[in-house]
Amino acid sequence: MKVLIVSQAQVPALLTMADCMDVVSEALKALARDEVILPLRPIMWLPEKVGALVLMPAFLGNLPAMGLEGDQRFSGQSQHGI
């Protein structure tokens, strides 16, 4: 299996907004047909809920493709421009 990791800066060069809208539309249709595994996103909270790691996995069986989006959140991060 080939893995492609892209940065936020690379996304616009690889995927136009029009193409993105088409892809999202097709993905939602596949979800409605039960062709997608899209579990609720697990959240790992740090002690005292000062931060969290959020994982958003998905599998699209008709490609086949699997992806994972990860995000971290900390209290007060917006005050620091993050």
PyMOL commands that place a pseudoatom at each C-alpha (Angstrom):
pseudoatom trace, name=CA, resn=MET, resi=1, chain=A, elem=C, hetatm=0, pos=[0.000, 0.000, 0.000]
pseudoatom trace, name=CA, resn=LYS, resi=2, chain=A, elem=C, hetatm=0, pos=[1.303, 3.428, -0.939]
pseudoatom trace, name=CA, resn=VAL, resi=3, chain=A, elem=C, hetatm=0, pos=[0.989, 6.170, 1.701]
pseudoatom trace, name=CA, resn=LEU, resi=4, chain=A, elem=C, hetatm=0, pos=[0.799, 9.845, 0.812]
pseudoatom trace, name=CA, resn=ILE, resi=5, chain=A, elem=C, hetatm=0, pos=[1.227, 12.466, 3.510]
pseudoatom trace, name=CA, resn=VAL, resi=6, chain=A, elem=C, hetatm=0, pos=[0.550, 16.054, 2.494]
pseudoatom trace, name=CA, resn=SER, resi=7, chain=A, elem=C, hetatm=0, pos=[0.860, 19.328, 4.335]
pseudoatom trace, name=CA, resn=GLN, resi=8, chain=A, elem=C, hetatm=0, pos=[-1.859, 21.955, 4.503]
pseudoatom trace, name=CA, resn=ALA, resi=9, chain=A, elem=C, hetatm=0, pos=[0.149, 24.095, 2.071]
pseudoatom trace, name=CA, resn=GLN, resi=10, chain=A, elem=C, hetatm=0, pos=[0.185, 21.274, -0.525]
pseudoatom trace, name=CA, resn=VAL, resi=11, chain=A, elem=C, hetatm=0, pos=[-3.572, 20.628, -0.496]
pseudoatom trace, name=CA, resn=PRO, resi=12, chain=A, elem=C, hetatm=0, pos=[-4.700, 23.501, -2.807]
pseudoatom trace, name=CA, resn=ALA, resi=13, chain=A, elem=C, hetatm=0, pos=[-2.205, 22.416, -5.471]
pseudoatom trace, name=CA, resn=LEU, resi=14, chain=A, elem=C, hetatm=0, pos=[-3.464, 18.824, -5.324]
pseudoatom trace, name=CA, resn=LEU, resi=15, chain=A, elem=C, hetatm=0, pos=[-7.202, 19.380, -4.917]
pseudoatom trace, name=CA, resn=THR, resi=16, chain=A, elem=C, hetatm=0, pos=[-9.266, 22.256, -6.280]
pseudoatom trace, name=CA, resn=MET, resi=17, chain=A, elem=C, hetatm=0, pos=[-12.360, 23.421, -4.407]
pseudoatom trace, name=CA, resn=ALA, resi=18, chain=A, elem=C, hetatm=0, pos=[-14.615, 22.133, -7.218]
pseudoatom trace, name=CA, resn=ASP, resi=19, chain=A, elem=C, hetatm=0, pos=[-12.952, 18.701, -7.112]
pseudoatom trace, name=CA, resn=CYS, resi=20, chain=A, elem=C, hetatm=0, pos=[-13.185, 18.696, -3.318]
pseudoatom trace, name=CA, resn=MET, resi=21, chain=A, elem=C, hetatm=0, pos=[-16.921, 19.371, -3.458]
pseudoatom trace, name=CA, resn=ASP, resi=22, chain=A, elem=C, hetatm=0, pos=[-17.380, 16.498, -5.932]
pseudoatom trace, name=CA, resn=VAL, resi=23, chain=A, elem=C, hetatm=0, pos=[-15.352, 14.131, -3.751]
pseudoatom trace, name=CA, resn=VAL, resi=24, chain=A, elem=C, hetatm=0, pos=[-17.260, 15.073, -0.591]
pseudoatom trace, name=CA, resn=SER, resi=25, chain=A, elem=C, hetatm=0, pos=[-20.571, 14.609, -2.430]
pseudoatom trace, name=CA, resn=GLU, resi=26, chain=A, elem=C, hetatm=0, pos=[-19.548, 11.126, -3.587]
pseudoatom trace, name=CA, resn=ALA, resi=27, chain=A, elem=C, hetatm=0, pos=[-18.268, 10.230, -0.114]
pseudoatom trace, name=CA, resn=LEU, resi=28, chain=A, elem=C, hetatm=0, pos=[-21.587, 11.242, 1.481]
pseudoatom trace, name=CA, resn=LYS, resi=29, chain=A, elem=C, hetatm=0, pos=[-23.490, 9.180, -1.089]
pseudoatom trace, name=CA, resn=ALA, resi=30, chain=A, elem=C, hetatm=0, pos=[-21.245, 6.190, -0.301]
pseudoatom trace, name=CA, resn=LEU, resi=31, chain=A, elem=C, hetatm=0, pos=[-21.885, 6.738, 3.418]
pseudoatom trace, name=CA, resn=ALA, resi=32, chain=A, elem=C, hetatm=0, pos=[-25.657, 6.659, 2.751]
pseudoatom trace, name=CA, resn=ARG, resi=33, chain=A, elem=C, hetatm=0, pos=[-25.168, 3.339, 0.883]
pseudoatom trace, name=CA, resn=ASP, resi=34, chain=A, elem=C, hetatm=0, pos=[-23.264, 1.878, 3.898]
pseudoatom trace, name=CA, resn=GLU, resi=35, chain=A, elem=C, hetatm=0, pos=[-20.054, 1.585, 1.843]
pseudoatom trace, name=CA, resn=VAL, resi=36, chain=A, elem=C, hetatm=0, pos=[-18.042, 3.592, 4.365]
pseudoatom trace, name=CA, resn=ILE, resi=37, chain=A, elem=C, hetatm=0, pos=[-16.711, 2.776, 7.809]
pseudoatom trace, name=CA, resn=LEU, resi=38, chain=A, elem=C, hetatm=0, pos=[-16.798, 6.044, 9.718]
pseudoatom trace, name=CA, resn=PRO, resi=39, chain=A, elem=C, hetatm=0, pos=[-16.633, 5.482, 13.480]
pseudoatom trace, name=CA, resn=LEU, resi=40, chain=A, elem=C, hetatm=0, pos=[-17.298, 8.201, 16.008]
pseudoatom trace, name=CA, resn=ARG, resi=41, chain=A, elem=C, hetatm=0, pos=[-14.073, 10.077, 16.544]
pseudoatom trace, name=CA, resn=PRO, resi=42, chain=A, elem=C, hetatm=0, pos=[-12.238, 8.972, 19.666]
pseudoatom trace, name=CA, resn=ILE, resi=43, chain=A, elem=C, hetatm=0, pos=[-10.974, 11.736, 21.927]
pseudoatom trace, name=CA, resn=MET, resi=44, chain=A, elem=C, hetatm=0, pos=[-8.142, 11.259, 24.397]
pseudoatom trace, name=CA, resn=TRP, resi=45, chain=A, elem=C, hetatm=0, pos=[-8.335, 13.932, 27.076]
pseudoatom trace, name=CA, resn=LEU, resi=46, chain=A, elem=C, hetatm=0, pos=[-5.297, 15.047, 29.034]
pseudoatom trace, name=CA, resn=PRO, resi=47, chain=A, elem=C, hetatm=0, pos=[-5.584, 15.235, 32.821]
pseudoatom trace, name=CA, resn=GLU, resi=48, chain=A, elem=C, hetatm=0, pos=[-7.895, 18.000, 34.008]
pseudoatom trace, name=CA, resn=LYS, resi=49, chain=A, elem=C, hetatm=0, pos=[-9.049, 18.388, 30.369]
pseudoatom trace, name=CA, resn=VAL, resi=50, chain=A, elem=C, hetatm=0, pos=[-6.349, 20.937, 29.553]
pseudoatom trace, name=CA, resn=GLY, resi=51, chain=A, elem=C, hetatm=0, pos=[-5.994, 19.405, 26.094]
pseudoatom trace, name=CA, resn=ALA, resi=52, chain=A, elem=C, hetatm=0, pos=[-7.096, 16.586, 23.868]
pseudoatom trace, name=CA, resn=LEU, resi=53, chain=A, elem=C, hetatm=0, pos=[-6.005, 14.424, 20.948]
pseudoatom trace, name=CA, resn=VAL, resi=54, chain=A, elem=C, hetatm=0, pos=[-8.831, 13.868, 18.449]
pseudoatom trace, name=CA, resn=LEU, resi=55, chain=A, elem=C, hetatm=0, pos=[-8.626, 11.115, 15.806]
pseudoatom trace, name=CA, resn=MET, resi=56, chain=A, elem=C, hetatm=0, pos=[-10.986, 10.848, 12.835]
pseudoatom trace, name=CA, resn=PRO, resi=57, chain=A, elem=C, hetatm=0, pos=[-10.509, 7.547, 10.955]
pseudoatom trace, name=CA, resn=ALA, resi=58, chain=A, elem=C, hetatm=0, pos=[-12.431, 6.443, 7.870]
pseudoatom trace, name=CA, resn=PHE, resi=59, chain=A, elem=C, hetatm=0, pos=[-12.443, 3.643, 5.294]
pseudoatom trace, name=CA, resn=LEU, resi=60, chain=A, elem=C, hetatm=0, pos=[-13.993, 3.994, 1.853]
pseudoatom trace, name=CA, resn=GLY, resi=61, chain=A, elem=C, hetatm=0, pos=[-14.418, 0.471, 0.511]
pseudoatom trace, name=CA, resn=ASN, resi=62, chain=A, elem=C, hetatm=0, pos=[-15.085, 1.209, -3.154]
pseudoatom trace, name=CA, resn=LEU, resi=63, chain=A, elem=C, hetatm=0, pos=[-11.619, 2.745, -3.707]
pseudoatom trace, name=CA, resn=PRO, resi=64, chain=A, elem=C, hetatm=0, pos=[-10.326, 1.030, -1.385]
pseudoatom trace, name=CA, resn=ALA, resi=65, chain=A, elem=C, hetatm=0, pos=[-8.932, 3.876, 0.708]
pseudoatom trace, name=CA, resn=MET, resi=66, chain=A, elem=C, hetatm=0, pos=[-8.334, 4.473, 4.355]
pseudoatom trace, name=CA, resn=GLY, resi=67, chain=A, elem=C, hetatm=0, pos=[-7.533, 7.773, 6.021]
pseudoatom trace, name=CA, resn=LEU, resi=68, chain=A, elem=C, hetatm=0, pos=[-6.932, 9.366, 9.359]
pseudoatom trace, name=CA, resn=GLU, resi=69, chain=A, elem=C, hetatm=0, pos=[-7.128, 12.974, 10.402]
pseudoatom trace, name=CA, resn=GLY, resi=70, chain=A, elem=C, hetatm=0, pos=[-5.631, 13.898, 13.723]
pseudoatom trace, name=CA, resn=ASP, resi=71, chain=A, elem=C, hetatm=0, pos=[-6.015, 17.115, 15.659]
pseudoatom trace, name=CA, resn=GLN, resi=72, chain=A, elem=C, hetatm=0, pos=[-4.805, 18.369, 18.993]
pseudoatom trace, name=CA, resn=ARG, resi=73, chain=A, elem=C, hetatm=0, pos=[-6.532, 20.957, 21.089]
pseudoatom trace, name=CA, resn=PHE, resi=74, chain=A, elem=C, hetatm=0, pos=[-5.298, 22.802, 24.134]
pseudoatom trace, name=CA, resn=SER, resi=75, chain=A, elem=C, hetatm=0, pos=[-7.126, 25.277, 26.308]
pseudoatom trace, name=CA, resn=GLY, resi=76, chain=A, elem=C, hetatm=0, pos=[-6.054, 28.805, 25.480]
pseudoatom trace, name=CA, resn=GLN, resi=77, chain=A, elem=C, hetatm=0, pos=[-4.407, 27.912, 22.162]
pseudoatom trace, name=CA, resn=SER, resi=78, chain=A, elem=C, hetatm=0, pos=[-6.443, 30.539, 20.276]
pseudoatom trace, name=CA, resn=GLN, resi=79, chain=A, elem=C, hetatm=0, pos=[-4.966, 33.194, 22.546]
pseudoatom trace, name=CA, resn=HIS, resi=80, chain=A, elem=C, hetatm=0, pos=[-1.548, 32.210, 21.188]
pseudoatom trace, name=CA, resn=GLY, resi=81, chain=A, elem=C, hetatm=0, pos=[-2.561, 32.321, 17.514]
pseudoatom trace, name=CA, resn=ILE, resi=82, chain=A, elem=C, hetatm=0, pos=[-2.689, 28.536, 17.189]
for i in range(1, 82): cmd.bond("trace and resi %d" % i, "trace and resi %d" % (i + 1))
show_as sticks, trace
zoom trace
